[in-house]
Amino acid sequence: MTEESQFVLETTKESMEQAIGHFERELQKIRASKANPAMLSGVMVEYYGAMTPIERLSNINTPDPRQIIVQPFDKSSLHAIEKAIMAANLGFNPMNDGELLRINVPPLTEERRRELVKRAKNQAEESKVSIRNARRQANIDAKNLEKEGVPEDEVKRLLEKIQEVTDGFIAKVDKILEIKEKDILTV
């Protein structure tokens, strides 16, 4: 393979890996059965007029599988953090004891589990679309190489290789989704 072909392939793999990484981060936000500090990632708190991620304002941990403890670094931000968690519409009702917030994670109902599986499938589909978009761009780049004088056989091999890589990444998304689905549906 020529250097240009190798570059197109590496760029494509990088784009697809980013799509997988994003997918995995989104799945972490979907809670399965146990409490997890990642459930609160993405919660933004208004702190001194600026929207700040909750992770920067507090220590978040899980003492047991059914509870999340949010301990703010600055006690004056406790009420703002509580308000932000409620506004995030995560289905949590934090209890404020003046020092920290306790969040009891309710067990999931069957209906809620199915809803979460549906959300996970939507995320998987979005990832597959991103992967296919990377493939489409790579195919365009490969065809442009042909116009620049790269032999037709080389471009044909590159297109086949791009399709192999795409199939591999799509299979990886399916595997990750299958594991998450099992995790969500396990009572």
N, C-alpha and C positions, 0 to 999 in steps of 0.2 A: 504494500500500500504506500502511496505517496504521502508526503508530509501534510499536504492540504487535506487529503482524505482522512488521515489520522486525526487532524485538528477538528474536522467536522464531527467525527465520531466521538471524540473526547468531549466536545462542547455539548453534544446531544446527551451523552451519559450524565454530564454535570446537571443539565436542566432537569432530566428525569429524576436524578437523585434529590434535587431540591423539591420536586413535587412529592416524592415519597416522604421526605423529612417534614414537609408541611402537613401531609396527611397524618403522620404519626403524632405530631403536636396537636392537631385538631381532635384526634381520637382520645388523647389524654384528658381533654376537657369533658368528654362524655363519660359520666361516671358509671361504673359497673356496680358491684355490690359493696365494696369497701370504701371508707372515707379516704381521701387522697388530697394532699395540699394542692395538687395541680387543678383540682376542681375550681379553685378560686382564681386561677390564672386568667388574666383578661379583665378582672374586676378593676375598674379605675375609680380612685377616690379623689374627691376635690379637697386638696390640702393647700391651704394658703393661696387660694385662687388658681392653682394649677392642677390639671388632671394627672394623677400619679398612680402607677401600678401598685396594687395592694402589697406586693412582695417587697417593695422598697420602704414601706411604712411599718411593716410588722413582721414578726416571726410567726410562721404558720406551721403547725405540726399536728400529728394525729396520735393521741395517746392510746386509742383503741380503734377498732374497725368501724365504729359507729359515731365517732366524734372528731370534729376538727376544732383546734384551739387557735385563736388569732390573738396574739399578744403584741399590741402596738409598741413601738420604740418610744413614741411620745403619747402619753396618756390623754392629752387634750384632743388627739385625733380619733379617739375611740368611737365617739358618736358619728363622725363623718364616715368611718370605716363601716360601721353598722348600717348606716343609711345606704352606702354604696352596694353592700352585699344584698340588701333588700331590693334595691333598684335594678340589680343585675338579673333579677327574675330567674334565679337558679333553683327555686323551690326550697330555699333554706330560711329558717327563722332564727337568727342569732340571739343568744341570751347574753345581755350585758351585765356583768357583776361589778363594774367600776374599775376593774383591773384588766380584764380581758374579755374576749367574746367566745362563748361556747356555741358551737353549731352541732346540733344532733342531726345526723344524716339519717333520714327515715328510710326504712326498707322499701325497695321498689315494688310497685304493684306489677302484675302481669302486663297490664295495658301500657304502663310507663316503660317497661322493658322493651315491648314491641316498638314503641315510639323511638326509643334510643337506638334500637337496631336499624330502624328506618333512617334515622339521622346519620348513623355510621355508614350506611349504604350510600346515602347522598354524598357524603364526604369522599367515599371511595370512587364514586362516579366522577366527581370533580377532579380527583387526582388522575383518573384515567384520561379525562379530557385534556389536562395539562400535559400528560405524557404524549398523547396523540398530537397535540399542538407542537411539541418539541420535535416529534417525528416529521410532521409536515414541514417545519422550518428546515430540518436537516435534509429532507428530500429536495427542497428548493435549492439549498446550498450545494448539494451534490450535482444537481442538474446545471447549476452555474459553473461548477468546476469543468463540466464537459465543454461548455462554451469557451472556457479559458484554455482549452487544449489538452485536458487530461483524457487519456484514451477511454473509449466507450466501455470496454470490458471492465476497466478499473471502476468506473462510475456504477456499472451494474453490480459489481461485487460490493461496493459501498452501500448501495440501496438495499441489498439483501442483508448486509450486516446491520444496518439501521433497523430493519424490520425485526431481526433476531433480538436486538437489544430492547426494542419496544415490547416484544412479546414477553421477554424476561421481566421487565418492569411491571407490566400489566399483571403477570402471574404473582409477582411480589405483593402488589396491592391486594389481590384476591386472598392471598395467604394471610396477610395482616388483618384484613377484614374478617376472615373466618375465625381467627384467634379472638378478636375483639367481640365478635358475635357470641361465641361460646362463653366468654367472660361475662357478658351482659346477661345472657339467658340463664346462667348458673345461679341457682337460688342458694 
